[in-house]
């Protein structure tokens, strides 16, 4: 199932990276997710929102106009896999 594979990749990317500084964890060079990254409109930022963004990026779905603004979580002006990663990191407590 494609959506399970996308979710697995997001969770892998959201895991902390092992650093070389005595086991310290390196943080990815992404800004924190902006408030309001609720793509599916359930009033919560969840892994479902990250999954919807990732599906949009790879062309599996097309988000409607109302979902486009919340999907741009890093404020770059366009929806990318970085937005999905930011939401996933926020959900697991890394952002």
Buried (B, 14 or more C-beta within 10 A) or exposed (E): EEBEEBBEBBBEBBEEEEEEEEEEEEEBEBEEBBEEBBBBEEEEBBBBBBBBBBBBBEEEBEBEEEBBEBBBBBEEEEBBBBBBBBBBBBBBEBB
